[in-house]
Amino acid sequence: MESAIRVQGIQKSFKDLHVLRGVDFDVKAGSIFALLGSNGAGKTTLVRILSTLLKADAGAATVNGLDVAERSGEVRASISLTGQFAAVDGVLTGRENLVLIARLRHLSNPGAIADELLARFSLTDAGSRAAATYSGGMRRRLDIAMSLIGDPPIIFLDEPTTGLDPQARIEVWQTIKQLADGGTTVLLTTQYLDEAEQLADRIAILHKGTIIQNGTLAELKQLLPAAEVEYVQKQPSLEDVFLALVGDTGEADSATTAGDASDRTADTAPAGKEPR
């Protein structure tokens, strides 16, 4: 199966702060790829490069077969990006939010598109309510539904469950699985080990700006020997693998933290809504 996303030697620095130090990986079409790392590892910086919001200092990347630096307009037309916080208008109803995006994309019959997405994401009963009244999980599902208007083949989800309660996280996980089942390629960034374990077909661990391991969950677990407890073999968890690879789990590298912090500030600015 061909690669939907290909990253080769991507580097990025902010003045003297080295955020990405040569990142390489491929994402197969129709799969869920988790980019796992601590705060400040460089995840958001990489997503912003792949979604054409930021230029890399070195290296190359293609998304949907398109070079992100040379064909940025075409890349934006084939992707959707959902940031760490739901970018919905709380004054508008759920349905009105969807209709607005469909109109901005110059699609015909925006009302029918909105109704179909409300049904798909189990939001029909809430569609006539202001989005400000939605729970965290409902707002995030609406946000992802808005991202799918126009049927982009690739979607970037940058820490989509940040700040959500356990039930809301499960709702979002179900939504992400449905996307992949429908053929959408999902690149997911997360710092939650259980999230990567539950969702991803492949997991890449990003640490201090580089990919230190990349594989399936089963392949990553094989990196550590099974522990025996009272003659019962215990398989290592993804958490065991992650902590063994990255070592100290204290404060993140100051350089990468500063780089990603600047990205998160940009993500949450009122006028900085990501392209859909």
C-alpha positions, 0 to 999 in steps of 0.5 A: 500500500502506498504512503499517504505521508512521507517524512525524510530528514525534517529539521526545525530550529527556533533561533538556537533552539533545535526542535526537530533534528532529522525526523523520518517516517512513512504513514500508510494510506488508510491507517492510524499512525500515532506520534507519541512523545512527551510535552516539548518533544516536537510533535506540534512543530512537525504537524504544523510543517506537514500541514504547511503552517510552518516551513522546515529548515531542512529535509523533505515531506510529502502529503498525499503525494504532494511536496509540502513546500512546493505544492502547499496549496494542493496539500491544504486542499487534501488535508484537515487539521484539528488542533489541541482545542476544539475550534467551534463557534459556541454561539452557533448551533452544531448544525450551523457550525457545519453549514458554515464550513460547507459554505466556506468550502463552496460545496453544494447543499450544505444543509444536507452535508450538515445533517449527514455529519450530525447523524454520523457523529451521533449529534443529531439530537443536539444539532439545534443547540448552541455548541457552547452547551455541548460537553467536551466530548461532543464539542470535539466530535463536532470539531472533527466532523467539521474537519471532514467536510469536503472528504479530505483523505488525510486528517491530522489530529494534534492531541485531540483528547487534551483536557477531556474526561475519560468518557469523552476520550472514549467517544473521541477514540471511537470517532477516530476508529470510524475515520480509519474504517472509512479509509481516512488516513489519520496522523495522531499526536499524543502524550497518552500511552493508552491512547496510542496503544488503543488506536494506532496501527503503527507508533513512532516515539518522538524524543528530543526531536528525533524518532527513536523507535517506530513500529507496531505495538507488538514490535515495540513490546518485543524491545523489552523482555517479558517479566516473570511473576510467580512463573506467569510470563508478563508481557511489557506494556507500551508504558514500559517500552516508552519509559525504557527508551526515553529514560528520565520522565522529568521536565522536557528538554528546554529547547524543544519545550520552547519550540512547541510552546510557540506552536501552541500559542499560535494554535490557540490564537483567536485568528489562527484557526487551522485550515480544514 
